Amino acid sequence: MRLLLHYPYWRQRLRNRIARGLRHYIYAIGLWSAWAIVSIILLDLFGQNGLFISMILFGGIALASLVYLAQWLRIVVLRDRQWEEGAKRETEHLIHEFVSPRRPLPPWNDYMASAELMRCLWQLIHEERPTHVMELGSGLSTVVMAYALEACGNGSVTSLDDHAGYAARTRSQLREHGLDEYAKVVLTRFSRLELDCGVPFWYALPDLCAEPPIDLLFIDGPMRDYHPRIRYPALPILQEYLADNAIVVVDDCHKIDNSYVLQDWLAEFPGLQIENEDGFPRFTVLRFSRSPLNAGDDVP
Ligand SMILES: C[S@@+](CC[C@H](N)C(=O)[O-])C[C@H]1O[C@@H](n2cnc3c(N)ncnc32)[C@H](O)[C@@H]1O
C-alpha cells in the first residue's frame, strides 16, 4: 500500500525530467527543419551552387552542435565534478570549525545544507535552546543538529524522511555517532492532501499531539522534483504544532518556486517575520508568532 501511494509521485518526477530533456530535442528539430527548408529554397534558386551552400550550412550546423555538446559535457560533467569536489572540501572544512565529531562525518554533497546553513542551525540551537526540533528531510544536518543539542544538554530532533534508504542511512549515522538520544528519523510516506493549495500530496504526519510544541522547524524536504510547490504545505499543516515564537528555517530559497512559497507564507501568516534580512539568499530564518492572528486560526 505504501509503495502504491509512492508510485504517482515518481511518475510526476519522471515527467518533469522528460519535459526538461524534450526542450533540447525541440530546439534540434527546429534547427534541422530550418536547414531543410533553406536548402530546398537554395536548391530551387541556385541549382548546383545552392546544393553546395546547403552542404556548407550542414557542416556549420553539425560543427556548432558538436561544440555545444562538448561545452555541455565540459560544464555539466567535468566542471560540475570539479566544483563539487572543491565545494565538498570547503564545506567539510567549515563544518569542522564548529562541530567536533567523535567519528568522521558523512561526506558532504550538494543535496545537503550548506556550511553557512549548518552553522546557522548550530548557533540557533545554542541561542534559542529548543526542546523540540523538527526537520523535514534528513541527512548530515540531522547529525549536526543532534551534536548541537548534545552540546546544549537538552532537546531532540525529529526528522521526517519519505525515502526509506536515506532515512536508514541517517539513522545509522546517528547510531555511529552515539546521538540516538538527541535525534530520531521517522520514515514518513506521502499521502493525499486535502488542503486546497494545488499540491496533491505531502508527508503523512506521525501523531504529533503527544509531542512538545516545535520550537525550531527546519524545512529541507520533500525534494522539489516531486512538485514545484511541495514545500508550501509545511506551514499551513505544521502551524498548529509550532510553539509561539518558534523559529522556522527554510533552505533553497534562491530557487524560484521556493521563493514564491516563501512570499505566499509571508502574505498568509501575518505573525511570520524574516529574521535574517541581510543574510544568505539561499536560506531564510523566520520567526513565527501567534499574535497577530495567523491565517487559518479560528476566528471567535
Ligand atoms: C535536501 S535533502 C535533505 C538534506 C538534509 N537536510 C541535509 O542537509 O543533510 C531532501 C531529501 O533528499 C533525500 N536525500 C538525502 N540525502 C541525499 C543524497 N545524498 N542524495 C540524494 N537525495 C538525498 C532524502 O530523502 C531527503 O529527505
The ligand as an SDF file (V2000), in Angstrom:
LIG
                    3D

 27 29  0  0  0  0  0  0  0  0999 V2000
   17.5120   18.2620    0.6080 C   0  0  0  0  0  0  0  0  0  0  0  0
   17.5950   16.6000    1.1300 S   0  0  0  0  0  0  0  0  0  0  0  0
   17.7450   16.7830    2.8860 C   0  0  0  0  0  0  0  0  0  0  0  0
   19.1670   17.0810    3.2670 C   0  0  0  0  0  0  0  0  0  0  0  0
   19.4100   17.2490    4.7430 C   0  0  0  0  0  0  0  0  0  0  0  0
   18.5090   18.1630    5.3820 N   0  0  0  0  0  0  0  0  0  0  0  0
   20.8390   17.7520    4.9380 C   0  0  0  0  0  0  0  0  0  0  0  0
   21.0350   18.9610    4.9500 O   0  0  0  0  0  0  0  0  0  0  0  0
   21.7530   16.9060    5.0490 O   0  0  0  0  0  0  0  0  0  0  0  0
   15.9040   16.1750    0.9630 C   0  0  0  0  0  0  0  0  0  0  0  0
   15.6710   14.6930    0.7340 C   0  0  0  0  0  0  0  0  0  0  0  0
   16.6190   14.2070   -0.1810 O   0  0  0  0  0  0  0  0  0  0  0  0
   16.9430   12.8710    0.1510 C   0  0  0  0  0  0  0  0  0  0  0  0
   18.3870   12.8160    0.3080 N   0  0  0  0  0  0  0  0  0  0  0  0
   19.1160   12.8830    1.4270 C   0  0  0  0  0  0  0  0  0  0  0  0
   20.4300   12.7960    1.1470 N   0  0  0  0  0  0  0  0  0  0  0  0
   20.5100   12.6360   -0.1950 C   0  0  0  0  0  0  0  0  0  0  0  0
   21.5870   12.4500   -1.0900 C   0  0  0  0  0  0  0  0  0  0  0  0
   22.8270   12.3770   -0.6510 N   0  0  0  0  0  0  0  0  0  0  0  0
   21.3030   12.3320   -2.3980 N   0  0  0  0  0  0  0  0  0  0  0  0
   20.0280   12.3650   -2.8460 C   0  0  0  0  0  0  0  0  0  0  0  0
   18.9620   12.5460   -2.0260 N   0  0  0  0  0  0  0  0  0  0  0  0
   19.1960   12.6750   -0.7280 C   0  0  0  0  0  0  0  0  0  0  0  0
   16.2520   12.4900    1.4410 C   0  0  0  0  0  0  0  0  0  0  0  0
   15.1500   11.6620    1.1500 O   0  0  0  0  0  0  0  0  0  0  0  0
   15.8190   13.8470    1.9720 C   0  0  0  0  0  0  0  0  0  0  0  0
   14.5740   13.7490    2.6160 O   0  0  0  0  0  0  0  0  0  0  0  0
  1  2  1  0
  2  3  1  0
  2 10  1  0
  3  4  1  0
  4  5  1  0
  5  6  1  0
  5  7  1  0
  7  8  2  0
  7  9  1  0
 10 11  1  0
 11 12  1  0
 11 26  1  0
 12 13  1  0
 13 14  1  0
 13 24  1  0
 14 15  1  0
 14 23  1  0
 15 16  2  0
 16 17  1  0
 17 18  1  0
 17 23  2  0
 18 19  1  0
 18 20  2  0
 20 21  1  0
 21 22  2  0
 22 23  1  0
 24 25  1  0
 24 26  1  0
 26 27  1  0
M  CHG  2   2   1   9  -1
M  END
$$$$
